[in-house]
Amino acid sequence: MIIDAHLHCSGSEKTADVLHSLDDAGIDVAVLLAPFLNSPYSIHNAESLHDANAYLAALIAGHQDRLIGLAVINPALANAADDLEQAISDLGLQGLKTVPTGWNPYDDCAHRLYERARMLDIPILFHSGIFIDGRSGRFCRPTFFEAVRDHPGLKVTLAHLGWPWCDEAIAMGLIDLINGIPPDACQFRFDLSFGAPPIYRLEVLEKALAVLGPGLLQFGSDRFLPCSGDHISEKITEMKALFDQLNVSKNDRERIMGGTAAAWLGLQASQGR
């Protein structure tokens, strides 16, 4: 099973086209993020996030076995925890995506969101590392997410392996492992979407595999829908080339390409196409 654990919606895609692209790319299950980077959606506007989450809920309706919808919530906005619960309980979305921008992952507003997410028993995907706006990376250092450990039971993914703070992200993930916690029970795992520029990627993946192992690493294309299946599969090809250079075993490849995300999302191994 291949899971693309990081796919952006823009607000202009259609369900049939998304499924067609996934089929062409060989993707069994995709984690879709509500649009927030494309006008008229804005992570700084609560009403636009309501609309974005409602749009995503309609997009995945009837296909939740294959399309996993993550609501985008900004904890710095009023009633953020209630907005999250409404997105999960009323709209049928299955998890949370959030970007620290103007707030820190250890702020009180963030803790309120974590507590509600723990109550709802949902996975969280965080942006970590430099952000596309060129201003929010200062809020996204991997160690800032240590605050999540105040909420036992939350299972989160730090996107992009925290680039450019990949060593810091790897150190974060190591804590549970050195305390004997099995990978599937660890609080942190890391997606390999985008992140390090090509010249760094082999070195970064080699270090992450050596320290964390495949059990805390997962594939994500970080592509923006609507797009072709070929556009998504280019990222799969890139991952396979890195695996070949590092002589990654078949079992470890399967874990990174699907198994780690399946455990994070609570999916059955047989789920998908």
N, C-alpha and C positions, 0 to 999 in steps of 0.2 A: 504494500500500500504506500502510495506517495501522497503526502499532505503538504500543500503549500500553506504555511502557517502565517503568511503576511502578504495579503493582497488588498490594495486600496480601491475603494469605489470613488468615482468622481461625481456620481449623480446623473449620469447620462447613459448608463449601461442597461441592457435588457436581460432578463433572466435566461431566456433561451440562448442568447449570444454568449453569456458567461459560461453556461454549461457546455456549449459547443467549443469554446476556447479551452476549457478544462479537458474535454475529451481529446482535443487535438494535441494538448501538451502531455497527456498521460497522467493527469492529476485526478486522484480519487476523491479527495476532500479538500476544500479550500476554506481558509479563515478570511472572511471579508470584513473590512473596517468601514464603518459608516463614513461618508464623505465629510471632510472638514478642511481640506486644503484648497478646494475649488469654490469660487463664487457661485451661488450666494451663501455658501456654508462657511462658517467661521467658528473656530474653537473658542473664541472670546465672546460669543453671543449665544445665550441660552436658548433663545427661540429657534435660531438656525440649527442648533444641535438637536432640538426636539424634532425638527423637520428631517434632519439627516438620519436620525435613528428610525423614524417612521418610514422613511424611504427604504432603508436597508431591510426593515422588517417585511415590507411588501415585496422586495426583490427576492428574498430567500423563502417566502411563504410556500409551503408544500415541498420544499427541498432541503429541510433542515438536516436530513441524514447526510447531505453532501455539502451544503453551504452553511458554515458556522458564522453567525453574525455577531460581531462585537460592537456594542454601543460605544460611542465616543462621548465622554463626560469630562468636563473641566471642573475639578473640585473647588476652584477658587470662586466659582459662580454660586449664587444663592440657590439653596435647595438641591444641590448636586446629588446628594445621597438619595433623595426622594426621586429625582429624575432617573437615576440608575435603576432603582427598584421598579419604576414604571416601565422602563425599557425592557427589563427582564420579565417581569410578571405580567404586564399587559401587552407588550409588543411581541414577546416571544424571542427576543435576542438572547444569546447564550453566554455572553461574557463582556468584558470591559477592555477598551483601549483608551489610554490617556497619555498625554504629553506634558511633562513638567515645563510650563512656559509662563513665567511670572509667579510661580509658586514652587516650593521645594518639596521633594518627596517625604520630608520629615515634618512638614507643617501640619498644624492642627486640622486644617481643612482636608488634607490628604488622609490623615488618620480616620476621619469620619467616613470617608469613602471606602477605605480598606475594611472598616468594621462592617459596613453594609454589604460589601462584596463577600466577606467571610460568612455573614448570615445567609446570603443568597447562594453560597457555595458555587461560585463561578470563577473561571480563570481570568487572569489579568495579563494583558500585554502592555508593557511600558515602552515608550521610546526611551532609549538611553544613548548617550554620546552627543556629538555635534548634531544640531538640528538644522533643517533646511533654511530656516529664517536667518541663520547666522547670528542670532541673539540669545537663543535659549539653551545653548550647550552648558552654560554655567549652572543651570538648574538640574542637569541630567547626568552628573557624574555617577558612576555605578555605586560607589560607597554610600551615596545619599539614600539609596534604596534599602539600606540596612534597617530602616524604620519598619519595613514590611515584617521583620522578624518579631515585632511586637504583636503580631496577629497570627498566631500559630494556625496552620491549616490552609492559609492562602497559598496557592500555587501560581507563581508568576513567571513570565518570560521577559527578559531584558533584550530588546531588539538590537540588532547590529553589533552584538558582542561589545557594546559600549564604545565603539570606535570614537576617538583615538585612544581611549583608556582601556584597551583590551586586557592588559595585564591586571588592571584593577578589577575588571569584571571577572576574570578567571579566578582571582583571589576570593572574590565574593562567593563564587560557586563552590570553591574548595571547602569552605567552612563546614557545610553539612557532611560532605564526604569524609573529612578527617574525623568527624564525630560518629562515623559508622552508619549514617543514614543512607538507605538504598536510593538510587537515583530517582525512582518514581515517587518517592516520599519527600524529596528535597523541595525546599520552597522556591529555589531559583533554577531556571534553565535559560538558555540563550539562543536566539535565532541568528542565523548566519546571513541574513538578508543585507544586501548592499554593504554597509559598514566599510571595512578596510578597502582602500583602493587596490587595484590589481597587483601592484608591485609588492604589497604587504600580505596578500591573502594567504599564500602558501605558508609563510612563517607563522601567521596568526592561527591558522587552522592546525598546524603541527603542534603548536604550544597548547592549544585548547584540548586537542585530543590526548596529548601526553598527560595533562594535569586533570582534566575533567572527565575524559572518556566520552564516548558517543552518547551515553545516557543522559547528558545534560545539554546536548546540542541538537538543533533542529533546523530544517530547511525552510526558507521563506524567500519568495522571489522579489518581494517589494515592488512588484509591477503595479501600474495604474490601469484599471479597467476604464473603458472598454479597450481591449487589446487582443491581438491574435494569439492563438495557441503557440505559434512559433516564437512569439516574443517572450512568453513565459518559459518555454522549453529551452531557450538560450541559457537561462540561469541553471537549469538542470544540467545542461551540457558542461557549463563552467564548473559546477560542483563535481561532476564525474571526472573531469580532467584533474582537479585537485586531488580527488581520491586516488586516481591512478598514480600520480606522482608520489603520493605518500604510502602507496601499497595498502590502502585501507581494505579490510576484509569485507566480504559480502554481508555478513551479519551486521557489522558496524555501519556499513552504508545504509542498510535497510533501517537501522535504528535512527540514523540522522534524517533520512528522507521521509520517515513516517512514524516510527515507533515512539520517539520522544514526544512528539506533538500529540500522538494518540493518547498517551498516558496523561499528559497535561490537560487535555480536553475531556478525558474520561470516556473515550470512544472504545468500542469493541474492535478487536483486531480485524474483524471481517467487514466493518463498515466501509462503505464506499460504492464504487461502481459494481 
